[in-house]
Amino acid sequence: MSVISFPALPSAPSWFPGHMNRFTKQLPALLSRTDVVLELRDSRLPLTSINNNLEGAISKWRAERGHHSTHVTPLSLTTSRNLSLGYGGPICERIVVLNKRDFVPEWGVEPFKRAMKAKFPDQTVHFASCNKPRDIRSLSEMLVNIAKRNPHATEMNVLVIGMPNVGKSTLLNSLRNMGIPGRTPKALQTSAQPGHTRAISTRLKLSEDPLVYSYDSPGVMLPFLGRGDRGAERGVKLALIAGIKESLYDTEALVAYLLYRLNVLNPIYIAPAYLTLLPPGSRPFTDAEFFLEQLATRLNMLLRGGEKDTVRAAKWFVEWWRHEGGLVSASVPENIPTGSDGAHAPSLRRGWGFDFEWTVDTTMNSTGGGFESAVQMKMEDCIDESIRAASEDERLGVGISTTQERKRSWQEKQSMRAAKSKAKFAARKAA
């Protein structure tokens, strides 16, 4: 178990319903009357749950307001002074909320914040869990303080965006309960299934003094998750957190990847979380089929004739991980026990969430600040690799489906025909 093999994964499907396309087209107009963008991501997938299709619109919005990241070409000073700055005056804030923080180990939260600050200094990162009032109160106070820093604004508008099923509606209900005195009814409907919110909500009041309003929005998936191993892994990750329609995947394929990840999150020295479901003394598994047979036996999930119902066991296991199983796997301590010689097993892999994975080395033997600095460096390396892979995919065009390629080619042909017609018309008019 010191070296864990990566499972074979199915190709990523495409799931981009019409309401997601409509919202993507509406986003620039919505941002023109937005003061704060609250972008929700899943703490287990802090990199995978980034929607690059929304990044372009947000970067343009910040540039138009005079806020320039390292990835955006700055506007001239004259242009910045003549901009329309929205409802709330010169407010242009972007807060990245990592929701469901109780599903990741606490020892990685601060190193992740510092790693993100080093790589994306223009983004404010906040971890939250709707089960923890302290997190909701802290986020509510952050929004109120932003509004108070701009006393000339009559109100402040917040737009909540993110991928499907990252908890946008649930978080807004919690912020409303925290910010409005007295009993407040549930304002937004929530669902465990992705794609429940299909349109922009009406304005929801989050604070009365100062006035802070918010809009909920539909979760938007990438039109195409990509080709090859990276696209396949991205799709399986999103399916595991119920961010994409589960019916598009074979549940047993999800179990194979989940076993791999739990073995990385909770190495052999710290028993993987799923062993709590099996008889005492059970060893970690790498074979998903054999594991499901053992689990079906343990849960007495049998078909006629005594055959093990592995399909039902697979569905049960994925649901278990989405709830109490995720909490168990997040309780892993920061330090992995070493051998008698004080060294870790060779090539031992460690992870935090599903987007960060590294080889344990001597820098991980320290405690306190030294350990956090070592984890931060590993996370920065993972972020750099994610950015590099995204750039490579864009260069090679593997992030564009065949349908998108045909559509783009058709649009280019239409543009060329329109340009030729315009040139002919201009020539006739001149003659």
N, C-alpha and C positions, 0 to 999 in steps of 0.2 A: 504493500500500500504506500510505500514511500514515493513511487512514481505512479500517478493516476492517469490512465489513458482517457483521451477526449472522445466522447461518444459520437457516432455518426448521426447527423441531423438531417431532417427533410428540408427541401427547398422552401424558402419563405413565400407565403401566399401574398396576394394583394387584397387589402380591405380598405377602401376609401369611398364610403357612401357619399351621396350627393350633398347632404347637409354639411359635410366637412369641406367639400369644395366651395360651397357657397360662403361659409365663414371665412375661408382663406382669402376669397376675393373681397369680402367686406372689411377685413382687418385694417387696411390702411385708413379707411374712413373712420373706423371706430377709434383708432389711435389718435386721430386728430382732435378728439374731444376727451382724451384720457390723460390723466396726470401721473398715475402710478400703474405700472404693469406688475401684477403679481403672477409670476410664472411658477406653476406647481410641477414638481418632479417627484418620482418615487425614490425614497432613500435607498432602496435596494438596487435601483438602476439609475444612479445620478447622471450617468453619461448617455446611456441608451435611451432614456426618456426625454432627451433633448430633441426637439423638432426643428431641424435646420430650415424647413420651409417657413417657419415663423420668425427665425432669426433675422432674415433679410429685412422683413417689414419693421421689426423692432429696432434694428440698427439704423435704418433710414429715419425712423421716428425720432430717435435720440440725436441723430446728426442734425435734423431740422430744428430741434430745440436747442442746439448749441452744445450738446454733450457728445464727445467724440471718444470712442474706444480706439484701441490700437489697430482694429481691423476696419475702421471706417475712415474714408478720406474727409478731412475737416472742411467745413464751409468757410467762406471768407467772413471777416468780422462784420462787414456791412450787411451781408446776407443775414447773419445771425441776429442783428439788431432789428431787422424788418420782418421777423417771423411772427406768425400768429401763434401764440403760446397756449392755446386751449382755454378751457373753462377756468382752471385754477391758477392762472398766471404762470410765472416761470418755474413750474414744477415738472420735473421729468425724472422719475425714479423707476428703477427696475429692481425688484426684489425676487430672488430665486428661493422658493420655499421647498425644502426637502421634507415631504410629508411622510407619515408612518415611520418616524424615527425609532420607534420601539422595536422595529424589525431588523435593525442593524446594531452591531456591538458598540457600546458607548465609547470604548477606547479609541475609535476611529473618527469620532465626530470633530474634535478640535483639529487633528492633523488634516482632515479633509477641508475644513474651513480655511486653514492657512494655505493649503495647496491651491484651492480655488482663488484665493486672494492674490497669490503669486502669479497665476496664469490668467485670471480674468479680473483685474483690479477694479473694473467699472461695474461689477456685479456685487450686490449685497446678498449674502447667503444666510438663510435662517432655517433651522431644523424645527419641526413641529410634529406633534401627534394630537389628534382631536381628543384622545383619552387623557391628555395632560393639560389641565386648565392653565398651568404656568406658561406653557408654550403659546397657547392662544392669547393669554393676557399680554405676553411680551410682544407678539406680532401686532395686536390691537394697539398697544402703546406706541409701537414704531410708526404705524399709519397716522395716529393722532398727532405725534410729534412732527411728522412731515407737514401735516396741515397747519400746525401752529407756527411753523417756521415761515409760513406765507400768510400772515394775518390779513392781507388785502384781498385774498381770494375768498369769495363768498361760499364756495364749496369745493370739495376735492373728489374727483372721480377715479375709481380703481377698476381696472379690467383684469379679470382672472382668466388665464389661459393655461393650456397644457395638453398633454396627450390624454386619451380616454382612460377613465377609471383610476386617476391618480388622487382623487378625493377633493376636487374643486368645490362641488356643491356642499359636501359635508363640512369643509373648512369654512365656507361662507356662513352656513347656519351657526357654526360655533362662534365665529367672529361677531355675528349679530347678537347672539345671546350674551356675549361678553361686553359688547359696547353699548347696548341699549338697556337702560334701567328697567327693572320689573320683568314680568313674565312675557316672553316673546314666542309666538307660535313658530313652528318650523316653516320657513318661507320657501325653501327649494326642495323638490323631491329628489331622493337619492336612490341608487340601485347598485347592486353588486355586478351587474352586467354592463359591459362597455357600450357606449353610444346611446345612453338613456337621455341625456340632454342634447337636443337637436337644434336649438335656436338660442339666440341671445335672450337672456332673461330681462325682465323689467328692472328698473333701478331698485337696489336693496340698500336701505339705510344701515350703516355700520356704526355711526356715531352721531350724536345730536349736537355736541359742542366740543370741537368744531364739527361742521357738517361734512360727513364722509359718506359717499355712496359707492356702490359697486355694481358691476355687471358680471353675471355668470355666463360662460360661453361653452359651446360644444367641445368635447375633446376631439383633437385633430390628429389623426394618424398620418405617417408618411405615405404618400401615394404608392411608393415602391420601397421595400425594405432592403433591396440589394441582391446581387447575385453572389454565388460562392459561399464559402464558409462563414464570412462575416455577416452576410445577409441572413443566412440560415440561423445563426446564433442569435442575432438581433430579434428575429421573429419568435423564437422559442422563449427568450427572456420575457418579451412582452405578453406572450400567451400565458406564461406562468403567473404573472401578476394580474391576469384577466384584463389586460389592456387591449387585447385583440380577440376577436371571436374564437372561442375555444373549439368550436365545431370545425374550424379550418385545420385542426391538428389532431393527429393520433395521440391520445393521452399517454400511451406507453412511451412514445418518443419524448414527451415532456418529463416523464419519470426518469428516463435514462439520463437526461441532462441535469435534472434536479439531484439525483444521486451523486453525480460528478461534483456539482457545486457544494453540496453539503459535506462531501468528503474533503473539499478544499477549505471550506469555512471552519469545519471542526475536524482537524486532522486526527490520525489514529491515536495520538497521545491523549486527545481529549474526546473521546467517543462521539462520533457524528450523531446529530440530533435524532435521526430516525431509529437509532438503536433502542430508544425508550419505548418503541412500539413492539419490540420483539422480546423473546424470553431472555432473562439475564444470562450473560456469558456469550451472547451472539457477537460475531465478528463483523466488521464493516463489509459492505457489498460493493462490487463493481459491475456485476451482471444484473441488469434491471429485470430480466425475465425470472431469474432465480429468486431475486428479492421479492417480486410480486407474488410468487408462489408461496413463499414463507409468510408474507403478510396476509394473504388470503386465508391461509391455514390458521394463523393467529386470530384473525377477526371472524373466523367461521363463515367465510364467504364462499359457499360451495354451490355448484350446479347439480342437476340431477345426475345420479351415478357417482357422486363424490368428487367430480372434477372441480378443480380450483377456479374460481371466477376472478381471473386476473384483471379483466377489463374493469369490473366494479372496484377491485382493490386499487387500481391505478387512479381512478377518479377520486376515491376516498383519500388517497395519499396526497394528491395535489391540493385538495380542499383542506386537509389537515395542516399542510405546510403554510397555506395562505392565512391561517389563523394561529392556533397555539403552537404549531411546529415552527413557525417563523420566530416566535418569541423564544423558544427553546434554543434555536440555532444562534440567536443574537446574544445569548447569555455567556458565550465563550469568553474566558479570561484573556487578558492582553498577552501574557507570556505563555509560551508553549514549554512544557517540561523538557529538559535536556536529558541526554544519556548520562551514564556514570562518569564519562570523560568530560562532561560539561558542554558537549557539542550536540547539535541537532542532527537528525538523520540526513544523509546526503540527498540533495535535490528535493527537499521537503517544500511543498507549496503551501502558501497561506493566502487568505483572501479577506475582503471586507465588502459586504454586499455581493452583487453578481458582476460588477464592472471592474473590480480591482482584484488582481491576483499577482503574486510575486514569489520568488524563491527566497526562503529564509536564509539569512547569512549571519555573520557574527555581529553586525550592527543591531540585530534584533534582540541581543542578549541583555541590553541595558534596560533600566526601569525609569519610570517618571518621564522627565523632560527628554532624556536621551532616546527613550523608546518612541516618544511622540515625534521627535525630529526624524528618526529613521523611517517611521511609517509615512510621514509627510513626503520624504524624498521618494519612497516607493510609489506613492499616489501621484506625485508630479510626473514620474516616469510613465505611469499608466495614462495620465491625461495627455501627455505629449504623444504617446503612441496612438491614442484615439484620434487626436487632431491630424496626425500624419496619415492614418488609415483613411479618414474621411476625405482628405485632400487627394490621396491616391485614387480612391473610388471615383471622385469627381473628375479627375484627369482621365481615367480610363473609361468613364461612362458606365460603370457597373451599377451605379445607383439609379439608373434610368431603365425602365422596363421597355420591352419591345413595342408595346402599345404607345408609350410616351414618345419613343423615337419616331414612330410613324406619324404621330400627331405633330411633333415638332417639324418633321420634314414637310408635311402638308402645309403647315403654317408658313414655312419659309417660301414654299412655292407660291402660295397665295400672295405673300408680300411682294415677291418678285413680279408677279403678274400685275398687281396693283401699281407698282412703281413704273412698269412699262406703259400701262394704260395712261397713267398720269403724264408721263413724258410725251406720249403721242398727242394727248389732248393739248398740252402746252405748245407743242410744235405747230399744231393746226391753228391754234389761237394766234400764235405769232405770225403765221403766214397770212 
